[in-house]
Every structure is written in structure tokens, then in C-alpha cells.
Amino acid sequence: MSLDTLAIAWVVVSLYLFYTSVKVVRENRRLVVFRLGQCIGAKGPGIVYLLPFVDRAVSVDLGEALIEIQSVICPTQDNKSIAMDLFLRWRILDPAKAVLAVADVASAIRGLAAVTLCSIVGAMALGDALTQRASVGRDLREALGKVAETWGVGVAGVEIRDMRRAVASSP
């Protein structure tokens, strides 16, 4: 091999290592960095240096997200069903916790919201549930907030869009 070929190979390898080790993180994102499988924390915004072949980074969006949950059917205390549509606004507050605690934050929040909503409505009569929409939303937000906080997630708001008596479907 000639000296020119080695110099070109060295430049190509150096550029590749530089490209894989330097990341520019935007203001509304963070990188959760794992070094040899161990979480070393969230980095960013700005320029983040990673060790090639040693560090792995997971990008996390810190912006507020909206989840629409449609037609959650819950039984009430008087054995009647109520169907609800709602919106959840949430955002990641601690990126490292969010990556380590749950595999998919949005799916976890969606499932937790449906189960918690049924638990809250299940303790009420149908008439009370239909007339106390604000109270149900407030209770749901508080209950979700307590659990989601352990995941590094903050629940910004819960809006119940529609509450109606569920119609039994015929087979």
C-alpha cells in the first residue's frame, strides 16, 4: 500500500468517527446516553460528544404531546355503561426516567388513562358521572399525574370531549 492510500483511508476513518461521535441536539430534544449499556444521563441541547462504538444515544422529544382517546366504555356503579372521548396533554420532564421506566411512554399513558378513567367512573352512578364531567377530568388528571411522575412524565391537562350513555351493540 502506498502512503497516499493510507492517508486517504485515515482521513475517511477519521471523518466517519467524527460524524458518529458529534451530535447536535435541538432545543426541544435531549439525548439519553448509554455507555456500555449503563445510562450516564441526558445530554443537550447543543453539541454532544459520544464515544464511537461505546456510547448509544436515544433521542427524546420534550415538547408537549396530545393523545386522543376515543370511545372508552366504562361500567358505572349502577351497572350501566358510559362511553367517553378525551384528550390528554403530556410532556416528558425527565428524559432519563422516561427512557428507563417504560418502553413506549405514549402507549403507557393511553392505557393508564383508560384504566384509571374506568376506575373513577366505576365508583359513580351514571347520572353523577354525566353531570360531573369537570370533577371526573380533575380526578383523572390527579391520578395520572401521580403515576406518570414516576416515569418522568408530566400530565398537563385532561379534557373530556364527550360523555354519553353507551349503546349496547347487537350480535
matplotlib code that plots the C-alpha trace (Angstrom):
import matplotlib.pyplot as plt

x = [0.0, 1.2, 1.4, -1.3, -3.8, -3.1, -3.6, -6.9, -8.1, -7.0, -9.0, -12.1, -12.0, -11.4, -14.3, -16.6, -15.6, -16.2, -19.6, -20.7, -19.4, -20.6, -24.4, -26.2, -29.2, -32.0, -33.5, -36.7, -34.9, -32.4, -30.2, -30.2, -26.7, -25.9, -22.2, -21.7, -25.3, -25.2, -27.3, -25.0, -27.8, -29.5, -27.3, -28.2, -29.2, -26.2, -23.2, -22.9, -19.8, -20.3, -17.6, -17.7, -18.7, -19.1, -22.0, -25.5, -27.9, -31.7, -33.4, -36.3, -38.7, -39.5, -42.4, -46.0, -47.8, -51.6, -53.3, -56.8, -58.6, -61.9, -64.8, -63.6, -66.6, -66.7, -69.3, -70.8, -71.7, -75.3, -74.2, -74.8, -72.2, -70.9, -68.7, -66.2, -63.8, -61.0, -57.8, -54.6, -51.8, -48.5, -44.8, -41.5, -40.0, -37.1, -35.7, -33.6, -36.5, -38.8, -36.5, -35.6, -39.1, -41.3, -40.7, -43.4, -44.5, -47.5, -48.9, -48.4, -50.2, -53.0, -53.5, -53.2, -55.7, -58.3, -58.0, -58.0, -61.0, -63.0, -61.9, -63.1, -66.4, -67.0, -67.3, -70.1, -73.7, -74.5, -76.3, -73.5, -70.9, -72.7, -73.2, -69.8, -67.6, -65.2, -64.8, -64.1, -61.5, -59.8, -59.7, -58.3, -55.6, -54.5, -54.4, -52.5, -50.1, -49.1, -48.2, -46.8, -44.4, -42.6, -42.0, -40.5, -43.7, -46.0, -49.7, -50.5, -54.2, -57.2, -60.2, -63.3, -64.7, -67.8, -69.6, -72.7, -74.5, -73.1, -75.5, -75.3, -74.4, -76.4, -74.6]
y = [0.0, 3.4, 6.3, 8.2, 5.3, 5.1, 8.8, 8.7, 5.7, 7.6, 10.7, 8.6, 6.8, 10.0, 11.7, 8.7, 8.7, 12.4, 12.1, 9.3, 10.9, 14.5, 15.1, 18.5, 18.4, 20.8, 22.9, 20.8, 17.5, 15.6, 12.6, 9.9, 8.4, 4.8, 4.0, 0.2, -0.3, 1.9, 5.1, 8.1, 10.7, 13.2, 15.5, 18.6, 20.9, 21.9, 19.8, 16.4, 14.2, 10.5, 7.8, 5.8, 2.2, 2.7, 5.2, 4.7, 7.7, 7.7, 10.9, 12.2, 15.0, 17.4, 19.1, 18.8, 15.9, 15.3, 11.9, 11.4, 8.5, 7.6, 5.5, 4.3, 2.3, 2.0, 0.4, 2.7, 1.8, 1.1, -1.4, 0.9, 1.7, 5.1, 5.9, 8.8, 10.5, 12.5, 14.4, 14.1, 16.7, 15.5, 16.1, 14.5, 16.2, 13.8, 12.2, 9.6, 8.4, 8.3, 6.1, 3.8, 3.4, 2.5, 1.2, 3.4, 6.4, 7.3, 3.8, 3.5, 6.8, 5.8, 2.5, 4.1, 6.8, 4.3, 2.0, 5.0, 6.6, 3.3, 3.1, 6.7, 6.3, 2.9, 4.4, 6.8, 6.4, 7.1, 10.3, 11.6, 10.7, 12.5, 15.7, 15.8, 16.0, 18.5, 16.5, 13.3, 15.2, 16.7, 13.3, 11.7, 14.3, 14.0, 10.2, 10.1, 12.8, 10.7, 7.6, 9.4, 11.4, 8.2, 7.8, 11.3, 12.5, 15.4, 15.4, 19.0, 18.5, 16.2, 17.3, 15.1, 15.9, 13.7, 11.6, 9.6, 6.5, 3.6, 1.8, -2.0, -3.4, -6.3, -9.5]
z = [0.0, -0.8, 1.6, -0.2, 0.1, 3.9, 4.3, 2.4, 4.5, 7.7, 6.6, 5.7, 9.1, 11.0, 9.3, 10.0, 13.7, 13.9, 12.2, 14.5, 17.7, 17.4, 17.6, 17.5, 19.8, 19.2, 22.0, 22.4, 22.4, 24.7, 24.1, 26.8, 26.6, 27.4, 27.8, 27.5, 28.5, 31.6, 31.5, 32.1, 31.8, 29.5, 27.3, 25.3, 23.9, 21.8, 20.7, 22.4, 22.1, 22.0, 22.2, 19.0, 19.4, 23.1, 23.5, 22.3, 22.3, 22.5, 21.3, 23.4, 22.4, 25.3, 23.6, 24.7, 23.1, 22.6, 22.8, 21.7, 23.3, 21.7, 23.0, 26.3, 27.6, 31.4, 33.7, 36.4, 39.9, 38.9, 36.2, 33.2, 30.6, 29.7, 26.7, 26.8, 24.4, 25.9, 25.1, 27.2, 27.1, 28.4, 28.2, 29.3, 32.2, 33.0, 29.8, 31.5, 33.7, 30.7, 28.7, 31.6, 33.1, 30.2, 26.7, 25.0, 27.0, 24.8, 24.9, 28.6, 29.2, 26.9, 28.7, 32.2, 31.3, 30.1, 33.2, 35.6, 33.9, 34.3, 37.9, 38.6, 36.7, 38.2, 41.6, 40.4, 39.3, 35.7, 36.4, 38.6, 36.0, 33.3, 35.3, 36.9, 33.9, 35.4, 38.5, 36.6, 34.5, 37.5, 39.3, 36.2, 35.9, 39.5, 39.4, 36.1, 37.3, 40.4, 38.3, 35.3, 37.6, 38.5, 34.7, 34.3, 32.6, 33.5, 32.6, 31.5, 31.1, 30.6, 28.6, 28.4, 25.0, 25.1, 27.7, 26.7, 27.7, 25.8, 23.5, 23.6, 20.2, 18.9, 17.9]

ax = plt.figure().add_subplot(projection="3d")
ax.plot(x, y, z, "-o")
ax.set_aspect("equal")
plt.show()
